[in-house]
Amino acid sequence: MQPAAPALDIHLDLSQLEAAARKSATSARALVNRAVCDDQENVLSVAAISLDSAAKFLNRGETDKARDALRAACHYAGCEEAAAPKLAAAALTLLNNLPA
């Protein structure tokens, strides 16, 4: 069972996005601890690292790098091995809320 993805408002500033990315990374790490196989553990670990990286980039105001990290998180959380659609949806929501 997957922890609930953080709910996001449509208009978020970078500090709120950073906090949501950190919360999603924590959720991803919790999923890693319950992974049923090595493949699932590996892709969830990469998703967690990508979300942590996105949070760090958002903290520095580097939205282009945060966008790349969130794309990676979406990819890894959304792959079949991860079996984490809520995490992928949370990463996609973060990505969609990044300023242009």
C-alpha positions in Angstrom: 0.0 0.0 0.0 1.3 3.4 -0.9 1.3 6.5 1.4 -0.9 9.3 0.2 0.7 11.7 -2.2 1.0 15.3 -0.9 -1.9 17.4 -2.1 -0.9 20.6 -4.0 -2.6 23.9 -4.6 -2.5 25.2 -8.1 -0.4 28.3 -7.2 2.7 27.4 -5.2 5.9 29.3 -4.6 9.3 27.7 -4.7 9.5 27.1 -1.0 6.2 25.2 -1.0 7.3 23.2 -4.0 10.5 22.4 -2.2 8.6 21.2 0.9 6.3 19.1 -1.3 9.3 17.6 -3.1 10.9 16.7 0.3 7.7 15.1 1.5 7.4 13.1 -1.7 11.0 12.0 -1.3 10.2 10.8 2.2 7.3 8.8 0.8 9.5 7.3 -1.8 12.0 6.2 0.8 9.2 4.6 2.8 8.2 2.7 -0.3 11.9 1.6 -0.8 11.7 0.0 2.7 8.7 -2.1 1.7 9.9 -3.0 -1.8 9.2 -6.6 -2.8 12.2 -7.1 -5.1 15.5 -5.5 -5.9 14.3 -3.9 -9.1 11.5 -2.1 -7.3 13.9 -1.0 -4.6 16.3 0.3 -7.2 13.8 2.4 -9.2 12.2 3.8 -6.0 15.6 4.7 -4.7 16.4 6.7 -7.9 13.0 8.4 -7.6 13.7 9.4 -4.0 17.1 10.7 -4.9 15.6 12.6 -7.9 13.0 14.2 -5.6 15.7 15.1 -3.1 17.7 16.7 -5.8 14.7 18.6 -7.1 14.1 20.0 -3.6 17.8 21.1 -3.3 17.6 22.8 -6.7 14.3 24.5 -5.8 15.9 25.8 -2.6 18.6 27.4 -4.7 16.1 28.7 -7.2 17.4 26.6 -10.1 14.1 25.7 -11.7 15.6 24.2 -14.9 17.6 21.7 -12.9 14.7 21.0 -10.6 12.5 20.4 -13.7 15.1 17.8 -15.0 15.2 16.1 -11.6 11.4 16.0 -11.4 11.2 14.5 -14.9 13.5 11.7 -13.7 11.4 11.2 -10.6 8.3 10.9 -12.8 10.0 8.5 -15.1 11.3 6.2 -12.4 8.2 6.3 -10.1 6.0 5.7 -13.1 7.7 2.7 -14.5 6.2 -0.7 -14.1 8.9 -2.0 -11.7 8.2 0.8 -9.2 4.5 0.1 -8.9 4.1 3.6 -7.4 1.5 5.5 -9.5 0.6 7.9 -6.6 4.3 8.9 -6.3 4.5 9.4 -10.0 1.4 11.6 -9.9 2.9 13.7 -7.1 6.1 14.2 -9.0 4.1 15.1 -12.1 2.0 17.6 -10.1 5.2 19.2 -8.8 6.6 19.4 -12.3 3.4 21.0 -13.6 3.5 23.6 -10.9 7.0 24.8 -11.6 7.2 28.3 -13.0 8.2 28.6 -16.6 
